[in-house]
Amino acid sequence: MPDVYRSLILPDVRLMVAEEDRHGLTEFCRVLHPAVVADILEELEAHEVWIILDNAEIRLRVEIFEYISLRRQAEMVAKLDKRRLSELLEEMSPDDRVDLLSRMPHNRVQDLLPLIAQAERNDIRRLLSYDKDSAGSIMTTEYASLPADLTAADALQQLREQAPNSETIYYVYILSHSRRLEGLISLRELILARTDAKLSDIMQQDVICMRVDEDREDVVQELARYNFIAMPIVDEENRLVGIVTHDDALDVAQEEATEDAYRQGAVEPLRDDYEDTPLLTILWKRGIWLLVLSLVALMTALVAETYKEATGDGGARAAEAPPGLTPELIFLFIPLVMASGGNAGSQSATLFIRMFALQPADAAVPGTEFHVERKLILRELAIAALLGATLGIMDFLVVWIWGKGTLRSAVVGCTVFLIVVLGTTAGTMLPILFRRLKMDPAIMSNPLIAAIVDVMGVVIFYEVAMAML
């Protein structure tokens, strides 16, 4: 949402909440688009959000709630009483409802189910049973369906009755009495058809569909391939069990692209946005890969030592090394130092570039950009210090056990700590700087950051060695 809207509306909303202006809050929810309302509500505390939503009628309340981020939804319902929560869940669309329930503790979900109507309860249990990466996990059961023996006029009349409970009616699925998928007709075709034409005569047969247990990425690819608005999902007996709509497919495509970007940057995929992910979670998802990559770099040093005689004691005899800084130390451990800094910098750059790609440039409230950036930078520095200390201690112990001496091991450990902090700082600051300059942060790509950190890594290695040896 543009800055000007948020900066103008948010203070007024807070004032209306403080003054308990029910009429004003009702109009706020009614006049603006639900997505805009939800965007503003993201800035408020949970109790303030409920004060506002309680002034909207239930359908509008649910529509606004579904636009709020999933992490925030889970926070908001954590202390909501069962009755209000069950009413909310009953009105939510099936796919959004299951996404929220999957974030809630299992015992609370079981406590809530008896309070929900039987039809919705059965629907919830069925959708929760599907694998999280399957087509069934992203489909909705709110679709329009008709028998084949209706006329076009009768079909339009029934569609009017089904429309309030269907997520989309542009595609109408023709089902047999056993709910087998027999055909498909678009709303446009139905409107243009003769009023006395039978659906069986004008429907499209041999409908393209996907199985409920197929991978959700395959569903997204097929939707894109055929330019469908929705993809029908069937079970093993070709019975229609749901549809995957284009908006859910876009969400999946974005999630999969984000996961791929994280993995390319040696970061385990995050469940929520970077800003909303706890510090310890980020440490684990980054640290586990840095430890693995560091061990691989140490294996490189082991291989280099095995072949050092072939290069004349590490291939560095001709180099003029400072006193105590042996060619062997340079030959074996500079690759480890450079890899540690480059990997840490690439991780930070990946996280920040992807974060900026997923949020508009005007997402922050005017006047808060520096505060937000400072918070992110300080957080990254804390992560860098913890990751650097962990890697530095591990490398110190490995080199010491290797028999390279305590002082040399300390040089390697200290250098790794410093270069990880430097790499993380570069990977954080450069994307922020480029964004401030109204340039694409992706220009500051991982290979470029790795190259910069490699140069600085060599300098730091020499300086630390000369200071300590």
C-alpha positions in Angstrom: 0.0 0.0 0.0 1.4 3.5 -0.8 3.0 5.3 2.1 0.7 8.2 2.0 -2.4 6.1 2.7 -0.8 4.3 5.6 0.7 7.4 7.1 -2.6 9.3 6.9 -5.0 6.6 8.0 -3.0 4.8 10.7 -3.0 7.6 13.2 -6.8 8.1 12.7 -7.4 4.4 13.3 -5.4 4.5 16.5 -7.4 7.5 17.7 -10.7 5.8 16.9 -9.6 2.8 18.9 -8.6 4.9 21.8 -11.9 6.9 21.7 -14.0 3.7 21.1 -15.5 5.3 18.0 -17.5 2.3 16.8 -19.2 4.1 13.9 -15.8 5.3 12.6 -14.2 1.8 12.9 -17.2 0.3 11.1 -16.8 2.7 8.2 -13.1 2.1 8.1 -13.7 -1.6 7.6 -16.5 -1.1 5.1 -15.1 1.7 2.8 -11.6 0.5 2.2 -10.6 -2.7 0.3 -10.1 -5.6 2.8 -6.5 -6.0 1.7 -5.8 -2.3 2.5 -7.5 -2.7 5.9 -5.5 -5.8 6.6 -2.3 -4.0 5.6 -3.0 -1.2 8.1 -4.0 -3.7 10.8 -0.6 -5.4 10.6 0.8 -2.3 12.3 -1.4 -2.6 15.4 -1.4 -4.8 18.4 -3.6 -8.0 18.4 -6.1 -6.6 20.9 -6.5 -3.4 18.9 -7.1 -5.5 15.7 -9.9 -7.4 17.4 -11.5 -4.1 18.6 -11.6 -3.0 15.0 -12.7 -6.2 13.5 -15.5 -6.6 16.0 -17.1 -3.6 14.4 -17.4 -5.3 11.0 -20.1 -7.8 10.1 -18.9 -11.4 10.2 -18.3 -11.9 6.4 -16.4 -8.7 6.1 -14.5 -9.5 9.3 -13.4 -12.9 7.9 -12.5 -11.4 4.5 -10.2 -8.8 6.1 -8.7 -11.5 8.5 -7.8 -13.7 5.6 -5.6 -10.9 4.0 -3.6 -10.7 7.2 -0.3 -12.6 7.2 -0.5 -16.2 8.4 2.0 -15.7 11.2 0.0 -12.7 12.5 -3.2 -14.7 12.2 -1.8 -17.4 14.4 -0.7 -14.8 17.0 -4.1 -13.2 17.0 -6.1 -16.4 17.6 -3.7 -17.7 20.3 -5.7 -16.2 23.1 -9.1 -15.8 21.4 -11.9 -17.6 23.2 -13.2 -20.8 21.6 -16.7 -19.5 20.7 -15.4 -16.5 18.7 -12.7 -18.6 17.1 -15.1 -21.3 16.0 -17.4 -18.7 14.4 -14.4 -17.2 12.6 -13.2 -20.6 11.3 -16.7 -21.6 10.1 -16.8 -18.6 7.8 -13.3 -18.8 6.5 -12.6 -20.3 3.1 -11.5 -24.0 3.4 -7.9 -23.5 2.2 -7.2 -20.5 4.4 -8.8 -22.2 7.4 -6.6 -25.2 7.1 -3.5 -23.1 6.7 -4.3 -21.4 10.0 -5.2 -24.6 11.8 -1.9 -26.1 10.7 -0.1 -23.4 12.7 -2.1 -24.0 15.8 -1.3 -26.6 18.6 -2.9 -29.9 17.8 -4.7 -30.1 21.2 -6.4 -26.8 20.6 -7.5 -27.8 17.1 -9.1 -30.9 18.6 -10.9 -28.8 21.3 -12.3 -26.5 18.6 -13.6 -29.1 16.2 -16.7 -30.1 18.3 -17.8 -26.4 18.2 -17.7 -26.3 14.4 -20.6 -27.4 12.2 -20.5 -31.0 11.1 -20.0 -30.2 7.4 -17.1 -27.8 8.0 -15.6 -30.2 10.6 -15.5 -33.1 8.1 -14.0 -30.7 5.5 -11.3 -29.6 7.9 -10.3 -33.2 8.9 -10.1 -34.2 5.2 -8.0 -31.3 4.1 -5.6 -31.6 7.2 -5.0 -35.2 6.2 -3.3 -34.3 2.9 0.5 -34.0 2.7 1.6 -30.4 3.0 3.3 -30.5 -0.5 0.4 -32.1 -2.3 -2.4 -30.6 -4.4 -4.9 -31.4 -1.6 -3.1 -29.1 0.8 -3.8 -26.0 -1.3 -7.2 -26.7 -2.8 -10.5 -25.3 -1.8 -13.7 -27.3 -1.6 -15.9 -24.2 -2.5 -16.6 -24.7 -6.2 -19.6 -24.6 -8.5 -20.9 -27.9 -9.8 -24.0 -29.0 -11.7 -25.5 -32.2 -13.1 -25.3 -32.8 -16.9 -29.1 -33.0 -17.5 -29.9 -29.3 -16.7 -30.7 -26.7 -19.3 -28.7 -23.6 -19.5 -31.5 -21.5 -18.0 -31.8 -23.9 -15.0 -28.1 -24.0 -14.7 -27.9 -20.2 -14.4 -30.6 -20.2 -11.7 -28.7 -22.8 -9.6 -25.5 -20.9 -10.0 -27.1 -17.9 -8.5 -27.8 -20.0 -5.4 -24.3 -21.5 -5.3 -22.4 -18.3 -5.9 -22.4 -17.0 -2.3 -20.6 -20.2 -1.2 -18.3 -20.7 -4.1 -14.8 -19.2 -4.4 -15.2 -18.8 -8.2 -18.0 -19.6 -10.5 -16.3 -18.8 -13.8 -15.7 -22.5 -14.3 -18.7 -24.8 -13.6 -17.9 -28.5 -13.2 -20.3 -31.1 -14.5 -20.6 -34.0 -12.2 -22.4 -37.4 -12.2 -24.5 -38.6 -9.3 -21.4 -40.2 -7.8 -19.5 -36.9 -8.2 -17.3 -38.1 -11.0 -16.0 -35.3 -13.2 -17.7 -35.5 -16.6 -17.2 -32.1 -18.1 -16.6 -28.4 -17.7 -18.3 -25.3 -18.9 -17.3 -21.7 -18.4 -19.7 -19.0 -17.3 -19.2 -17.2 -20.5 -20.2 -20.2 -22.5 -23.2 -20.8 -20.3 -24.5 -17.2 -20.7 -24.1 -17.4 -24.5 -25.8 -20.8 -24.8 -29.4 -21.2 -25.8 -31.6 -21.2 -22.8 -33.0 -24.7 -23.6 -29.6 -26.3 -24.4 -28.6 -29.2 -22.2 -25.3 -29.0 -20.4 -24.4 -32.4 -21.6 -24.5 -31.1 -25.2 -22.4 -27.9 -24.7 -19.9 -28.9 -22.0 -16.3 -29.6 -22.6 -15.4 -33.2 -22.1 -12.1 -34.8 -21.3 -11.3 -32.2 -18.7 -7.7 -31.6 -17.8 -7.4 -32.3 -14.0 -4.8 -33.2 -11.4 -4.8 -35.9 -8.8 -5.2 -34.9 -5.1 -1.9 -36.5 -4.1 0.2 -34.9 -6.9 2.9 -32.4 -6.0 1.6 -28.9 -5.7 4.4 -27.5 -7.9 3.1 -29.7 -10.7 -0.4 -28.2 -10.3 1.1 -24.7 -10.5 3.0 -25.6 -13.7 -0.1 -27.1 -15.3 -2.2 -24.0 -14.4 0.4 -21.8 -16.0 0.7 -24.0 -19.1 -3.0 -23.9 -19.9 -3.7 -20.4 -18.5 -6.5 -21.8 -16.3 -8.2 -19.7 -13.6 -8.6 -22.9 -11.6 -7.5 -26.5 -11.8 -10.0 -29.3 -10.8 -8.5 -31.8 -8.3 -9.8 -35.4 -8.4 -9.3 -38.5 -6.3 -8.2 -42.0 -7.6 -11.8 -42.7 -8.8 -12.0 -39.4 -10.7 -14.4 -37.8 -8.2 -14.0 -34.0 -7.9 -12.7 -33.2 -4.4 -11.7 -29.6 -4.9 -10.1 -26.9 -7.1 -6.8 -25.0 -6.9 -7.4 -21.3 -7.9 -4.9 -19.1 -9.6 -4.4 -16.9 -6.5 -3.4 -20.0 -4.4 -1.1 -21.1 -7.3 0.6 -17.7 -7.3 1.2 -18.1 -3.5 2.8 -21.5 -4.1 4.9 -20.3 -6.9 6.2 -17.5 -4.7 6.9 -19.8 -1.8 8.8 -22.3 -4.1 10.8 -19.5 -5.7 11.7 -18.2 -2.2 12.7 -21.7 -1.0 14.9 -22.1 -4.1 16.6 -18.8 -3.6 17.3 -19.6 0.1 18.8 -23.0 -0.8 21.0 -21.5 -3.5 22.3 -19.1 -0.8 22.9 -22.0 1.6 20.0 -21.2 3.9 17.3 -23.6 5.0 13.9 -22.2 3.9 12.2 -20.0 6.5 8.6 -20.7 7.4 7.8 -17.0 7.8 9.3 -13.7 6.4 12.8 -13.0 7.5 11.7 -10.1 9.8 9.2 -12.4 11.6 11.5 -15.4 12.1 13.0 -15.8 15.6 16.7 -15.2 15.9 17.5 -18.7 17.1 15.6 -20.2 14.1 17.7 -18.1 11.7 20.9 -19.1 13.5 20.1 -22.8 13.1 19.0 -22.6 9.5 22.1 -20.6 8.5 24.6 -22.2 10.9 24.0 -25.8 10.0 25.0 -25.0 6.4 28.0 -22.9 7.4 29.3 -25.7 9.6 28.9 -28.2 6.7 30.7 -25.9 4.2 33.4 -25.2 6.7 34.1 -28.9 7.2 34.3 -29.2 3.4 36.8 -26.4 3.3 38.9 -28.1 6.0 38.8 -31.3 3.9 40.3 -29.1 1.1 43.1 -28.2 3.5 43.7 -31.9 4.2 43.9 -32.7 0.5 46.3 -29.7 0.0 48.6 -31.0 2.8 48.6 -34.5 1.2 49.9 -33.0 -2.1 52.1 -30.2 -0.7 55.3 -32.0 -1.6 54.3 -31.9 -5.2 54.2 -28.1 -5.0 57.3 -27.6 -3.0 56.0 -27.3 0.6 52.7 -25.8 -0.3 53.8 -23.9 -3.5 54.6 -20.8 -1.5 58.3 -21.0 -0.8 58.9 -18.1 -3.1 56.6 -15.9 -1.1 58.1 -13.5 1.4 56.1 -14.3 4.5 56.3 -12.3 7.8 58.1 -13.9 10.6 56.1 -16.9 12.0 53.7 -16.8 9.1 54.8 -19.9 7.3 54.0 -20.7 3.7 52.2 -23.9 4.9 49.8 -21.9 7.0 49.0 -19.7 4.1 48.7 -22.6 1.6 46.4 -24.7 3.8 44.0 -22.3 5.5 43.5 -19.2 3.2 40.8 -21.2 1.3 39.0 -22.0 4.5 39.0 -18.3 5.5 37.8 -17.1 2.1 35.1 -19.7 2.0 33.7 -18.9 5.5 33.4 -15.2 4.7 32.0 -15.7 1.3 29.4 -18.2 2.4 28.3 -16.0 5.4 28.0 -12.9 3.1 26.1 -14.8 0.5 23.6 -16.0 3.1 22.9 -12.4 4.3 22.7 -11.1 0.8 20.2 -13.8 -0.2 18.0 -13.1 2.8 17.9 -9.4 2.2 17.6 -9.4 -1.6 14.7 -11.9 -1.3 13.1 -9.9 1.5 13.3 -6.7 -0.6 11.9 -8.5 -3.7 8.8 -9.7 -1.7 7.9 -6.3 -0.3 7.3 -3.1 -2.3 9.8 -0.2 -2.0 7.1 1.9 -0.3 6.1 -0.7 2.3 7.5 1.1 5.3 5.7 3.9 7.1 7.4 7.2 6.2 10.0 8.2 8.7 10.6 4.7 9.9 12.9 3.4 7.2 16.1 4.2 9.2 14.7 2.6 12.3 13.7 -0.6 10.5 17.1 -0.8 8.7 19.0 -0.2 11.9 17.0 -2.9 13.6 17.8 -5.3 10.8 21.5 -4.4 10.7 21.9 -4.9 14.5 20.1 -8.2 14.3 22.5 -9.4 11.5 25.5 -8.2 13.5 24.3 -10.3 16.5 23.8 -13.3 14.1 27.3 -12.7 12.6 28.9 -12.6 16.0 27.3 -15.9 17.1 27.9 -17.7 13.8 31.5 -16.4 13.6 32.2 -17.5 17.2 30.8 -20.9 16.5 32.8 -21.4 13.3 35.9 -19.9 14.8 35.9 -22.2 17.8 35.2 -25.3 15.6 38.0 -24.4 13.2 40.4 -23.7 16.1 39.7 -27.1 17.6 40.0 -28.9 14.3 43.3 -27.2 13.5 44.6 -27.8 17.0 43.7 -31.5 16.9 45.4 -31.6 13.5 48.6 -30.8 15.3 49.3 -27.3 13.9 50.0 -25.8 17.3 47.9 -23.6 19.6 49.0 -20.3 18.2 48.4 -21.2 14.6 45.1 -22.6 15.5 44.2 -19.4 17.2 45.1 -17.4 14.1 42.8 -19.5 12.0 40.0 -19.3 14.6 40.2 -15.5 15.1 40.5 -14.9 11.3 37.4 -17.0 10.6 35.4 -15.1 13.3 36.4 -11.7 11.8 35.8 -12.7 8.2 32.3 -14.1 9.0 31.4 -10.8 10.7 32.8 -8.9 7.7 31.0 -11.1 5.2 27.7 -10.8 7.0 28.0 -7.1 7.3 28.8 -6.7 3.6 25.9 -9.0 2.6 23.6 -6.9 4.8 24.8 -3.3 4.1 25.3 -3.5 0.3 21.7 -4.6 -0.6 20.4 -1.9 1.8 22.6 0.7 0.2 21.6 -0.2 -3.3 17.9 0.0 -2.3 18.5 3.4 -0.8 20.0 4.5 -4.1 16.8 3.3 -5.8 18.7 0.5 -7.5 17.9 -3.2 -7.7 19.6 -4.8 -4.7 20.0 -8.0 -6.8 22.8 -6.2 -8.6 24.8 -6.9 -5.5 24.8 -10.6 -6.3 26.3 -13.4 -4.2 29.4 -13.9 -6.5 30.2 -10.2 -6.3 29.9 -10.1 -2.5 32.0 -13.3 -2.3 34.7 -11.7 -4.4 34.8 -8.6 -2.2 35.0 -10.7 1.0 37.7 -12.9 -0.5 40.0 -9.9 -1.0 39.3 -8.6 2.5 39.7 -12.2 3.9 43.3 -12.4 2.7 44.1 -9.0 4.2 42.5 -10.0 7.5 44.4 -13.3 7.5 47.7 -11.6 7.1 47.0 -8.9 9.6 45.9 -11.3 12.3 48.8 -13.6 11.7 51.3 -10.8 11.8 49.8 -9.6 15.0 49.7 -12.9 16.8 52.7 -14.9 15.4 
